[in-house]
Amino acid sequence: MDYNATTPLESEVIVAITEALHEAWGNPSSSYLPGRKAKDIINTSRENVARMVGGRAEDIIFMSGGTEANNLVFHTAVKHFWESRGTSEMNGQERSHHNGKTLLPHIITSNVEHDSVKLAAESLSREGKADVTFVPVSKVTAQVVVEDMMAAVRPTTCLISVMLANNETGVLMPIRELCQRVKSLNKQQHAPRILLHTDAAQAMGKVRVDVQELGVDYLTIVGHKFYAPRIGALYVNGPGTTTPVSPMFFGGGQERNFRPGTENTPMIAGLGKAAELVNTHLPEFETHMRDTRLYLEQQLQDVFGKEKIHFNSHFPGSETLPNTCNVSILGPGLQGRSVLSCCKKLLASVGAACHSDRGDRPSHILLSSGIPAEVAANALRLSVGRGTTRKDVDLVVEDLRAAVQELEGQS
């Protein structure tokens, strides 16, 4: 029950990858049959991924994963800031000044972002390449507050990046409303134009994602969150024309020079097949995961009692992912890691997988969302998948009951 960390490959995805390995081994830039086959697979995959997010095929740039996509957006925003001011010197970043102070590009994000956004922003700040504002989410709703984001805007703001769904709480962020407000501001001749980005890693394959409705300039797609291989893509609204893209790599011209390097055809084939499955089956995926999660939450309450259970994924007025249950079993000695270490069957985490080395410190995401420290310390993130059954839930809840009983006996 850790599908927010990663997902296995769907059987159809494995077939698509295997066929590409056997039949499309040629270089996609070659004119002979295996190369043409590879090119056709890449084109079909691009169309399927575009359809999954409501964009056009030409808006999709294949990447190694979400981390690269997010870093490319930040790199692009900073470069676009300087280019839009018409300045250049030998390092490409001539500093503008106001009242004797250096004016740097300004980036706004939230304080609950994935590390590939958080650390990219912190690196730019630390190196003196950008000013960054981390806007706190509401401790009531765990959402970003649109008014707070807008209040942080400066004349030098060049990028606002907010995740579509949080990977620990499952809370969906008000991206559409935020984009509407920012676009209205951009129309009032805000210069430079504020670019809009959302990391949709956790939302893909769980809820409907439509870039036209959201209004974003960039959207990050991560394959291994929706039963595809570990590859990703970046949606860009009119790359290089409507919306800037500044490549971080230079090479043979693949992906229209936005992301050169000989294409990883088998993994792209797998991503395209996984996107096709989402396009065809999303409503049933979503319904199944929501029903299973609700059953899980009810069983936890029935077994442990409502007074002993605290759901860290329930916030008034906030919509959440259908599959994510963040829960604390209250009581001394029941820290999340301790409970998991006593479980015999449950495979889960206490938070983001990339934070698994942080010991028993409570998740900063939960603390930022208003969860008390003593509750957050006991948190378990249980995220169900497409194939999770009620029988699985019963086994997990019984496993948790036995683990808690063992820990309480020890104390």
NORQUI-V885631 format. One record per residue. N is the residue number from 1. RES is the residue in one letter. PHI is phi in whole degrees, 0 to 359 (NA if undefined). OMEGA is omega in degrees with one decimal (NA if undefined). Layout:
N/RES/PHI/OMEGA, N/RES/PHI/OMEGA
//
This chain:
1/M/NA/179.1, 2/D/224/-176.0, 3/Y/289/173.5, 4/N/285/176.6, 5/A/282/176.4, 6/T/192/178.8, 7/T/232/172.9, 8/P/287/177.3, 9/L/279/171.3, 10/E/296/-178.0, 11/S/300/178.9, 12/E/295/178.3, 13/V/291/177.6, 14/I/298/178.0, 15/V/298/-179.0, 16/A/297/178.9, 17/I/295/-177.3, 18/T/296/178.5, 19/E/297/179.4, 20/A/293/177.9, 21/L/298/-176.8, 22/H/279/-167.2, 23/E/255/-174.4, 24/A/240/-176.7, 25/W/283/-176.0, 26/G/289/175.3, 27/N/291/-177.3, 28/P/300/178.3, 29/S/272/-179.4, 30/S/272/-174.8, 31/S/268/-179.0, 32/Y/279/-165.3, 33/L/305/-178.9, 34/P/299/176.9, 35/G/289/178.3, 36/R/295/177.3, 37/K/299/178.8, 38/A/298/-179.7, 39/K/297/179.1, 40/D/297/179.1, 41/I/297/179.9, 42/I/297/179.9, 43/N/296/178.6, 44/T/295/179.0, 45/S/297/179.7, 46/R/299/178.5, 47/E/294/-179.9, 48/N/293/178.6, 49/V/294/178.5, 50/A/299/179.9, 51/R/297/-178.4, 52/M/297/-177.7, 53/V/250/177.6, 54/G/78/179.6, 55/G/252/177.9, 56/R/254/-178.3, 57/A/303/-177.9, 58/E/289/178.6, 59/D/272/-174.1, 60/I/257/175.7, 61/I/241/-179.6, 62/F/285/-176.9, 63/M/228/175.9, 64/S/290/-178.8, 65/G/171/-177.4, 66/G/293/-178.4, 67/T/297/177.5, 68/E/297/-179.1, 69/A/301/-179.2, 70/N/296/179.3, 71/N/295/178.1, 72/L/297/179.5, 73/V/298/-179.2, 74/F/294/176.9, 75/H/302/-179.2, 76/T/296/-176.2, 77/A/299/-179.7, 78/V/294/-179.6, 79/K/295/-179.8, 80/H/296/178.5, 81/F/303/-177.4, 82/W/290/179.8, 83/E/294/-179.8, 84/S/290/176.5, 85/R/269/176.6, 86/G/68/-177.3, 87/T/248/173.7, 88/S/199/169.2, 89/E/219/-170.2, 90/M/297/176.7, 91/N/262/176.6, 92/G/76/-177.0, 93/Q/220/175.9, 94/E/294/-175.0, 95/R/274/170.1, 96/S/277/-177.9, 97/H/230/176.0, 98/H/218/-177.5, 99/N/53/177.2, 100/G/81/-178.3, 101/K/254/177.6, 102/T/290/175.4, 103/L/262/179.6, 104/L/255/171.5, 105/P/302/-175.1, 106/H/245/-179.1, 107/I/240/177.3, 108/I/243/174.8, 109/T/214/-179.2, 110/S/259/179.9, 111/N/265/178.3, 112/V/232/-176.7, 113/E/281/172.1, 114/H/297/-177.0, 115/D/301/-179.3, 116/S/291/170.8, 117/V/264/-176.4, 118/K/302/-175.6, 119/L/286/174.8, 120/A/296/178.6, 121/A/293/-179.8, 122/E/297/179.1, 123/S/296/178.1, 124/L/299/179.2, 125/S/293/-177.1, 126/R/297/-178.7, 127/E/273/178.1, 128/G/72/-178.8, 129/K/262/-179.8, 130/A/200/167.1, 131/D/266/-177.1, 132/V/232/173.2, 133/T/245/174.5, 134/F/262/-176.7, 135/V/275/-179.7, 136/P/294/172.0, 137/V/282/177.5, 138/S/294/176.1, 139/K/279/175.6, 140/V/258/-175.4, 141/T/259/-174.5, 142/A/65/176.6, 143/Q/260/166.7, 144/V/292/178.1, 145/V/261/-174.6, 146/V/304/-179.7, 147/E/298/179.1, 148/D/293/177.9, 149/M/296/-178.3, 150/M/293/179.0, 151/A/294/-178.9, 152/A/275/-176.1, 153/V/294/176.3, 154/R/239/174.5, 155/P/299/-179.0, 156/T/262/-179.5, 157/T/296/-178.0, 158/C/242/-177.3, 159/L/208/167.1, 160/I/238/-177.9, 161/S/234/179.2, 162/V/223/179.9, 163/M/297/179.2, 164/L/281/178.7, 165/A/216/-179.3, 166/N/283/-174.2, 167/N/283/-179.9, 168/E/256/-178.9, 169/T/269/-175.9, 170/G/78/-176.1, 171/V/291/176.4, 172/L/273/-176.2, 173/M/268/-177.3, 174/P/280/-175.2, 175/I/293/-177.8, 176/R/299/-179.1, 177/E/294/179.1, 178/L/297/-179.5, 179/C/296/178.3, 180/Q/300/-179.2, 181/R/293/-178.1, 182/V/291/179.3, 183/K/295/175.7, 184/S/298/178.1, 185/L/294/178.7, 186/N/300/179.7, 187/K/293/178.2, 188/Q/275/175.4, 189/Q/69/171.6, 190/H/296/-179.1, 191/A/230/3.0, 192/P/286/174.7, 193/R/302/177.5, 194/I/277/178.2, 195/L/276/-174.0, 196/L/239/-177.0, 197/H/227/170.5, 198/T/228/173.5, 199/D/272/-174.8, 200/A/260/-175.0, 201/A/309/-173.8, 202/Q/280/-176.3, 203/A/278/-172.3, 204/M/296/179.3, 205/G/81/179.8, 206/K/243/176.8, 207/V/226/179.4, 208/R/292/178.7, 209/V/236/-178.5, 210/D/225/-175.8, 211/V/295/179.0, 212/Q/291/177.7, 213/E/292/-178.9, 214/L/291/179.7, 215/G/87/-176.8, 216/V/278/171.5, 217/D/273/-178.2, 218/Y/226/175.6, 219/L/216/-177.3, 220/T/270/-178.2, 221/I/241/-176.3, 222/V/237/-172.0, 223/G/298/-170.8, 224/H/285/172.7, 225/K/267/178.9, 226/F/227/169.4, 227/Y/70/173.9, 228/A/252/177.7, 229/P/287/-176.8, 230/R/279/177.1, 231/I/214/-178.5, 232/G/215/178.6, 233/A/206/174.6, 234/L/240/169.6, 235/Y/277/174.9, 236/V/231/-179.3, 237/N/286/-177.7, 238/G/68/-174.9, 239/P/300/177.2, 240/G/82/177.9, 241/T/241/177.9, 242/T/289/-174.5, 243/T/233/-177.2, 244/P/289/170.1, 245/V/221/178.4, 246/S/249/-175.4, 247/P/298/174.9, 248/M/265/-179.9, 249/F/242/177.7, 250/F/226/-175.5, 251/G/188/-168.4, 252/G/276/174.0, 253/G/92/179.7, 254/Q/295/-176.9, 255/E/51/177.6, 256/R/55/180.0, 257/N/72/178.8, 258/F/286/179.8, 259/R/210/-176.3, 260/P/291/-175.5, 261/G/130/-178.5, 262/T/304/-171.2, 263/E/296/177.2, 264/N/273/-170.3, 265/T/306/-178.0, 266/P/299/-179.0, 267/M/289/175.1, 268/I/296/176.4, 269/A/300/178.8, 270/G/295/178.2, 271/L/297/179.6, 272/G/296/179.0, 273/K/294/178.4, 274/A/297/177.2, 275/A/295/177.7, 276/E/300/178.7, 277/L/295/176.2, 278/V/296/179.8, 279/N/301/-175.4, 280/T/271/-167.2, 281/H/238/-173.5, 282/L/307/-178.2, 283/P/303/-179.6, 284/E/285/174.1, 285/F/302/-176.3, 286/E/297/-179.6, 287/T/297/-179.5, 288/H/298/-178.4, 289/M/296/179.1, 290/R/294/179.8, 291/D/299/-179.1, 292/T/293/179.3, 293/R/295/178.8, 294/L/296/176.2, 295/Y/296/177.5, 296/L/301/-178.1, 297/E/296/178.8, 298/Q/293/179.4, 299/Q/296/177.3, 300/L/299/178.6, 301/Q/292/-178.9, 302/D/294/-175.9, 303/V/280/-174.2, 304/F/262/-175.7, 305/G/90/-175.3, 306/K/299/-176.3, 307/E/288/-177.4, 308/K/260/-176.6, 309/I/244/172.6, 310/H/231/179.9, 311/F/271/179.9, 312/N/276/178.3, 313/S/245/177.2, 314/H/250/178.8, 315/F/228/-176.2, 316/P/300/176.1, 317/G/83/-177.6, 318/S/253/171.0, 319/E/279/-178.5, 320/T/229/174.3, 321/L/300/-177.5, 322/P/290/-169.0, 323/N/250/-166.6, 324/T/256/176.0, 325/C/237/174.8, 326/N/258/-169.9, 327/V/223/172.6, 328/S/245/171.5, 329/I/266/-168.6, 330/L/283/177.9, 331/G/143/179.1, 332/P/294/178.7, 333/G/78/-177.6, 334/L/252/175.7, 335/Q/303/-174.3, 336/G/308/-177.7, 337/R/294/179.2, 338/S/296/179.8, 339/V/297/-178.6, 340/L/297/-178.9, 341/S/292/178.5, 342/C/267/-178.8, 343/C/284/-178.9, 344/K/262/-173.9, 345/K/236/-173.9, 346/L/290/171.2, 347/L/249/-177.4, 348/A/209/-178.6, 349/S/221/176.6, 350/V/262/-179.5, 351/G/174/-179.4, 352/A/298/-178.6, 353/A/299/-178.5, 354/C/286/176.7, 355/H/250/-171.0, 356/S/291/-178.5, 357/D/261/-171.9, 358/R/262/174.2, 359/G/65/-175.9, 360/D/266/177.4, 361/R/296/178.8, 362/P/299/178.5, 363/S/300/177.6, 364/H/292/176.2, 365/I/295/-179.7, 366/L/293/178.4, 367/L/298/179.1, 368/S/295/-178.6, 369/S/269/174.7, 370/G/93/178.1, 371/I/280/179.2, 372/P/301/-173.8, 373/A/302/-177.3, 374/E/290/175.1, 375/V/280/-178.9, 376/A/299/-179.5, 377/A/296/-178.1, 378/N/265/-170.2, 379/A/291/169.8, 380/L/235/173.9, 381/R/261/178.4, 382/L/252/-178.3, 383/S/239/-175.3, 384/V/274/-178.2, 385/G/237/-177.8, 386/R/297/-175.5, 387/G/260/-179.1, 388/T/292/-177.5, 389/T/251/175.5, 390/R/295/176.0, 391/K/297/175.5, 392/D/301/-179.9, 393/V/300/-179.5, 394/D/300/179.2, 395/L/296/-178.2, 396/V/293/-178.8, 397/V/295/177.1, 398/E/294/177.2, 399/D/298/178.4, 400/L/294/179.6, 401/R/300/179.9, 402/A/294/179.8, 403/A/295/179.5, 404/V/295/178.9, 405/Q/298/179.5, 406/E/296/-178.8, 407/L/292/179.8, 408/E/291/175.9, 409/G/293/178.7, 410/Q/294/-176.6, 411/S/283/NA
//
